[in-house]
Amino acid sequence: RLASLYRRVALAESHAENNFKEELKSGEFTLNLRNRALHKNGKMIELTQVEFQIMEYFFSNPGVALDRIDILNHVWGDAYVGEDKIVDVNIRRLRMKVEDEPSNPKHIITVWGLGYKWDSGE
């Protein structure tokens, strides 16, 4: 019985390792999930933990309009009780880091009345 349990755990772990993607690619960007690093055309972009989580959410949902509340819940959790403007503040900071022209963003696109979406530029 115990041996059976060990086999199931080992099988589950091997499936989890095979399903884990170490990198997510989107256009000129590569998000390394293991090292928690973002690269643009091979050049590393320093991100805070929150910025990394937002980018991971964008890369996992390319082209999908994400509601501010969805981003807030994904990054800060359901228990967060502050203002949802924290999302806008972090998006502004991300744009300064990833966009060639932050005032005219090509990747982190505002979806008026809803939130934001990621466009790889491809």
C-alpha positions in Angstrom: 0.0 0.0 0.0 2.8 2.4 0.9 4.8 1.4 -2.2 1.7 2.2 -4.3 1.5 5.6 -2.7 5.1 6.3 -3.4 4.7 5.3 -7.1 1.7 7.6 -7.5 3.6 10.5 -5.9 6.6 9.9 -8.2 4.4 9.7 -11.2 2.6 13.0 -10.3 6.0 14.7 -9.8 7.3 13.6 -13.1 4.2 14.9 -14.9 4.4 18.2 -13.0 8.1 18.6 -14.1 7.2 17.8 -17.7 4.3 20.3 -17.7 6.3 23.1 -16.1 7.5 25.6 -18.7 10.8 27.2 -17.7 10.3 30.1 -20.1 7.3 31.9 -21.7 8.1 33.7 -25.0 6.1 36.5 -26.4 7.5 38.4 -29.4 10.8 39.9 -28.5 10.3 39.1 -24.8 11.2 36.0 -22.8 10.0 35.5 -19.2 12.1 33.0 -17.3 9.9 31.5 -14.6 12.7 29.7 -12.8 15.0 32.7 -12.6 12.1 35.1 -12.4 13.7 37.3 -15.1 12.4 39.2 -18.1 14.5 39.6 -21.2 13.8 41.9 -24.2 15.9 40.9 -27.2 18.3 39.1 -24.9 18.7 42.1 -22.5 17.6 41.6 -19.0 14.9 44.0 -17.5 14.9 44.3 -13.7 11.4 43.6 -12.3 10.0 43.8 -8.8 8.1 40.7 -7.6 4.8 42.4 -8.3 5.8 43.4 -11.8 7.0 39.9 -12.5 3.7 38.5 -11.4 1.8 40.9 -13.6 4.0 40.0 -16.6 3.5 36.3 -15.9 -0.3 36.8 -15.9 0.0 38.8 -19.2 2.2 36.1 -20.9 -0.3 33.4 -19.7 -3.2 35.3 -21.3 -1.8 37.0 -24.5 -4.2 39.2 -26.3 -6.9 38.8 -23.5 -8.4 41.9 -22.0 -7.8 41.5 -18.2 -10.0 43.4 -15.8 -8.1 45.4 -13.2 -9.9 43.4 -10.5 -8.7 40.1 -12.1 -5.1 41.4 -12.1 -5.5 42.6 -8.5 -6.8 39.3 -7.3 -4.1 37.3 -9.3 -1.2 39.4 -8.0 -2.3 40.6 -4.5 -4.9 37.9 -3.7 -8.6 38.0 -2.8 -7.9 39.4 0.6 -6.4 42.7 -0.6 -8.4 45.6 0.8 -6.6 48.6 -0.8 -7.4 50.6 -3.9 -7.4 49.0 -7.3 -5.4 52.0 -8.6 -2.3 50.0 -7.4 -2.7 48.0 -10.6 -2.5 51.3 -12.7 0.6 52.4 -10.7 2.4 49.1 -11.4 1.3 49.1 -15.1 2.8 52.6 -15.5 6.1 51.3 -13.9 6.1 48.3 -16.2 5.5 50.4 -19.3 8.6 52.5 -18.3 10.6 49.3 -18.3 9.3 47.3 -21.3 8.0 49.9 -23.8 10.2 51.8 -26.2 7.8 54.7 -25.9 5.9 54.4 -22.6 3.6 57.2 -23.5 2.6 55.3 -26.7 2.6 51.7 -25.5 2.7 48.9 -28.1 2.7 45.9 -25.7 0.8 46.8 -22.5 -2.4 48.1 -24.0 -5.2 49.9 -22.1 -8.6 48.5 -22.6 -10.8 51.5 -21.7 -13.3 50.8 -19.0 -11.9 47.4 -18.3 -8.2 47.1 -17.7 -5.2 46.0 -19.8 -4.0 43.4 -22.3 -0.7 42.2 -23.5 0.2 42.4 -27.2 3.4 40.7 -28.2 3.8 42.9 -31.3 3.7 39.9 -33.7 
